[in-house]
Amino acid sequence: MKILILGAGQVGSTAATSLAREEANDVTIVDRDPRVLRELQDRLDVRTVVGEASHPDVLERAGAADADIIVALTDSDEVNMVACQVAYTLFHTPTKIARIRAAAYMTQDRLFAPDAIAVDVRISPEQLVTEHIEQLIRYPGALQVLDFADRRVRLVGARAHYGGLLVGRPVRELSEHLPQTETRVVAIYRGGESIIPDGDTVIQENDEVFFVAGRRDIRRMMNEMRRADEPVRRVVIAGGGNIGYRLALALEQHNQVKLIERDAKRARIISEQLNRTIVLNGDSADEDLLLEENVDHTDVFCAVTNADEANILSAMLAKRLGCRRVIALVNRPAYAELIQAGTIDIAISPQQVTLGSLLAHVRRGDVVKVHSLRRGAAEAIEAIAHGDRDSSRVVGRAVEDVPLPPGTTISAIVRGEKIMAAHHDTVIEAEDHVILFMTDRRHIDAVERLFQVGVTFV
């Protein structure tokens, strides 16, 4: 597949790194900065073009006429939209994806109607990150909460702690603890290494456990991994930018929310737009301010400013002062790896959250949902099975007979309104939504081929 990425910033570089590692992809990157492009070319098998992403001559040199997909990820919404329009009008590029940050554009569906601006898919990193953090707050103790099948099924990652009902016990006892519940442990990470669990696998303290469950069963399943956490009531948000504002707006109906913003003008603007949130003008790394606002009695502290260092320092300070759980937004992958094993409970990478939304539109076969996990090393996928036993590698076959690549498991199947944990003898039917977990995303090509329908196959 020929993919043209416009913009080599943090999101664009992450997307290029992920897509270029797959043999089936031919990736070209366009950016104005030749230094950044040289760095990418030194470590990735990609082609680069220096120039303005929306200029017709630059897009022509980049191969827009032959591209299957154009992904516009520059820092400018307007450049991204114009680039997609130029690619459609002049080069008839089939699929056009644009990063659009401004809510003023995102809420106007008529702008992107078939006879209007030629953008097939709109991606808002700020909105995706906001929804990601909101889910973590709704399920205390979770490290990741990912939606599938129109939010009817969720993949949840949680750290096993002493007091969890299944900790120190084999996985097979889960069915005894939660009878008549469609849940399944799909992967365990222990000391950084992945384990594909079977019934005899014993869950140990500090294991990072991923499980699939219906929405109503998640809290019961969390109790299997750790003692039940108290519901989140008090939240402090550091940073009143797009993410901080959206998060406060999403939480203020059900939580006591305080937002700390350093810029007085911005603080005044968002205080007028929020209804119940208390907006404070100050420095989120000011110990006296945090103590004055009772951070020691706060359930969750979310640091979502534009500066990684400020997020890390304020989150560490809040934790030291007694906040129950702290979350920090961290753009640099190296920082995220270092801090999550320490004082900070969860480090969120906007690039990884955004990447999953992008990958769903790049995958072959009918892949409708992709979530990037473990800093891009693993993936969770929702694919729809089509065809029949003669034209499909999965339809009409039991799970144990599907030729899955190493490290890949079928976790759950959604059939109509029915949610089923996937067992070895579960037979996949046409139009089933199949949820897979991959501990090694290098095998993604093999998984995609499983869900491609052909007249014949080998």
Secondary structure, DSSP 8 states (H G I E B T S, - for coil): -EEEEE--SHHHHHHHHHHHTSTT-EEEEEES-HHHHHHHHHHSS-EEEES-TT-HHHHHHHTTTT-SEEEE-SS-HHHHHHHHHHHHHHH--SEEEEE---HHHHT-GGGGSTTSS--SEEE-HHHHHHHHHHHHHHSTTEEEEEEETTTTEEEEEEE--TT-TTTTSBGGGHHHHSTT---EEEEEEETTEEE---TT-B--TT-EEEEEEEGGGHHHHHHHHS-------EEEEE--SHHHHHHHHHHTTTSEEEEEES-HHHHHHHHHH-SS-EEEES-TT-HHHHHHTTGGG-SEEEE-SS-HHHHHHHHHHHHHTT-SEEEEE--SHHHHHHHTTTT-SEEE-HHHHHHHHHHTTT-SSSEEEEEEEGGGTEEEEEEE--S-TTT-SSTT-BGGGS---TTEEEEEEEETTEEEE--TT-B--TT-EEEEEES-GGGHHHHHHHT---SS--
